[in-house]
Amino acid sequence: MLVHPSAALAISDHAGKALAAVAAATVLDLANRWNVINTPCPSPQVRAASSPLQPSQQGPPSRTHRQQAAEARARFGSSLRAEDLYEARRFLQLSLSVDPNYARAYAMLTDTFATAWANALDSDFLNPAALDQAHLFASKAVQLDPNLPEGRAALGGVLAWKRQHEASPVEIANAFALNPNYVEWLLGLGLVLAGQLRRAVDVVEASMRLDPFYPPLASSWVGLSYYMLKQYAQALPALRDCVSRAPNLRAGRCYLAATYAQLGQMEEARAEAAEVLRVQVNYTISGTQMRIMGFKSPEDAEHLIDGLRKAGLPE
């Protein structure tokens, strides 16, 4: 049975206040806080190059712009270039300028800000304000369309990053209740952090089977899930796939280093640890990894720390 949005958000006073703030804000006010509406739009040439759709194939403009945003977000998954993430936001800006009540665009905006918070791209990295903004957009998506699985999944993911491990699984469960066939690799985040590891493997692997162009981060969630299950040999193929497709994805490098270390393959573990520090020179276990990965279970956190420490990454 679907949990009413007010019941899920009541779990946390902070979540409740965030939803109230969203309800009180206009679309323009909400987006202007991070210049989502007022940032320059891509040129017609950029828009044309970014979308393979022909005019006869295009749907309503708001949907077309969201598809272009999805393509830019997919490019970011491999490139890890901030410019691709910014381009996704600009296309979402165009979508919302056509349809200010388009819940799917808000759900995707959520991902762009949560991604910026979790990756060392710009000043949004580990900036609480960026994560709060992601929470506002996710709440807006749910407010506009309570029956949209993508909105529930986006809210569940943000709540997981914010370590609200009681509220996050409620929203993930709501996404599945709305559509039992809904499988989305982004759901892996909340499931892993909540300790629902086997469920995370099933959901993300199902998503990958349905989408042959799945992003490298999906492989990292599968690999991390197997790592947390202490099935290190099963984790290796997914993590190797991840880093081969996204060499600069810190998360994939970290999980692969820890996995090699737990398997006793110390030369490979140290090589991956060096790659982590190449990608982010100021990386530390306590100052980076554990600030991002808020596991519900202290034992799960210690398990990951143990592998990272064995690989030689700095405390």
Secondary structure by P-SEA (a helix, b strand, c coil): ccccaaaaaaccaaaaaaaaaaaaccaaaaaacccccccccccaaaaaaaccccccccccaaaaaaaaaaaaaaaaaccccaaaaaaaaaaaaaaaaaccccaaaaaaaaaaaaaaaacccccccccaaaaaaaaaaaaaaaaaccccaaaaaaaaaaaaaacaaaaaaaaaaaaaaaccccccccaaaaaaaacaaaaaaaaaaaaaaacccccaaaaaaaaaaaaaacccccaaaaaaaaaaaccccaaaaaaaaaaaaaacaaaaaaaaaaaaaaaccccccccccccccccccaaaaaaaaaaaaaacccc
